[in-house]
Amino acid sequence: MKYFLRMLKVWLRSRREGALSVGEVCRTPLRVNLGDLDIYRHVNNGTYLTIADLGRYEWMLRTGLWRRFGKRGWFPVVASQTTTYRKSLEWNQHFILETRLLGLDSRDFYLEHRFVANNEIYARIYIRARIISRKGRVNMEDVERAVPELQELPHRVPEWIDVWHEATRLPSTRQDAPSVWDDEGFTR
């Protein structure tokens, strides 16, 4: 809820800016607020993920996905993400959050967020998201029927994304996933 006012601004802006195709980059202008900062006076690492939500929200509003999914009782959820930080965003700094759809596979959407200031990428987030309803995961074929323009996009994501997905995935919610630590990975 701490981003309610920003969400309202994004919603109003999306109405002014007009429609985008699902393959276009959505650019959301923002400024670093005092509440975005951590004790080191730069944007907190977790705040980047919260701000990225605003970019996906505007992208979904402007592409019409928000309305089409909402009519069906569907909503997006993030299944995994990875963030790389390059430079610090600081208080009162203006930046553009760029959001684009990279592609999709048989289960998920893959999106990229770029935090751009002074024409440079300060941070980048890759997101794997899926569409769910109160009954569970929505089949991608149903999503494509609801959004035919998705069929025109690449149904194969870059190979490195498949590797990333496999390396970071957890078992299905229908399987056990005990927390067992071992000593593998520690080197001296």
N, C-alpha and C positions, 0 to 999 in steps of 0.2 A: 504494500500500500504506500510505501514511501515515494513511489514514482507515479502516484495517481495524477498529479498536476502535469508531469511530463507526458503521461499517456494521453491526457486530455488535449494537450498542445499538439501531439502527434496526430490524434484523431482529427482535430480541426485543420491541421496542415494538409493531411491526406485529402480532405474534401476540397481544399483550394488547389492543390497541385494536379489533381486529375489521375486518370487511370494509367497503369503500366501493364505491359505484357508480363507473363510469368518468367520470361527469360531476361527481362531488363534489370539493370542495376537500380536499386532504390537508394537515393542519397538523402540522409536525414541530418540536417544541420543541428548541432547541439553545442552547449557550452558547459565546461566543468563547473559544477556547483560545489559549495563548501561541504555538503553532505557526501560528496563522492570521494573525499580525500581520506587518507589514513594518517597515522602519526608521522609519516615521512613527508607529508604535504604533497603527495601525488595521488593519482587515482588508484584506489585499492584494487588489487587483482580480482577480487570477487565482484566488484562493481562493474568491471568490463562485461561480465556475463549478464548482469542485470540491465545494463545499457543496451546490450545486443538484443535483448527482448524487445526493446522499443523499435529497433530496426526491423525485426521480423514482423512486429505488429503493423508498422507502416507498410511494409512490403505486402503483407497479406490484405490489408485494407485496400491498397491501391491496385492490386491485381484482381480483387474481387473474391479471393479465396476465403477471406474471413466470413463474408456473407454466405457464400455457397456452402462452406463447411458448417456454419452455424445453423442453417436451415435444416441440416440433416442431424444435428446434435453431435457433430464431430468437433474435435479440437486437437491442435498439435501439441506434442510433448517432445522435449529434448531427450534423446536416448544416450547420447554421449557428445563430448566436445573436447577440443584441445585448443589451447591458446598459446600464442607466442608473443612476447612483449619485446619491443625494440627500443622505444623511447618512452619517457614518462609524460603523460598528460598532466598539466598542473592547473591550479585554481584559476578560474575565469577564462581559460583558454578555449577558443572556438575550435571545433573540429567537425568533420563530416563522418557520419557512420554510413558506410556503403554496405549494402546487403544484396546478395545475388544467389540464385539457385544454381548450384553446380551440376546437378543431375539427380537421378533417382534410380533405384533398383527395384527389385520385386517387393521390397518391404518398406523402404525408407526414402526420405528426402535428404539431400546433402546440400548445405548452404555454407556460404563464406561471408564473414563480416570483416570489414577493414575499418580501422579507426585512422582517419587521415587528417593531418594538420600540416599546414605549410607545404602542401603537395607531396607529403611523405607518409608512408605507412608507419604508424606508431605501434600498432598491435594488430594481430589477425586472429580470428577465431574460426575454426571449422566446426560445424554442427551436423550431427546425424539426428534427424527428427522423424517421428512417425505420427500418423493420424490415428486417434483413438476415439471411441465413444464410451458411453457408460457400460456397454456390453463387452468392450475389449478393443483390440487392434482392428482397424478398418483395412480390409483387403485393398491392395494397390489397384486392382482392376476396378473396384467400385469407385475409388478416388479418380481414376482416369475417365470413367464414364461421367462423373460429376464435373470434371474439368477436362474436356476434350483437348484443349491446347497443350496439356502435359504430354500427350502422345507425340507431339512434334519435337520434344526435347530429348536430349541424350538419355537413353535408358542404361547407359553404362557410365559409371563414374570413373575418374582417373584411377589407374591401377594402384597407386600409392594409398588411395582412400580405402580400397579393399584390404590392403595389408594393415593399415591403421585400425580398421574396424575389427579384423580378426585378432589383432594383438591386444586390443583393449576390451573385448567383449566379455560379459559375464554370462553364466548359464541362464537359461530361460527361467521365468518365475515359476514354472511347473517342476523345476529341478531343484535339488538341494544346492546350496552354495555356502558350505561351512567356511568359517574364517580360520584357516590353518596356516600358520607362519612356518617357514622353513629357513634354513641358512643359505639357500641358493641365491646367487646374485651378489653376495658379499665377497669382495676380494681384498687381499692385503698386499 
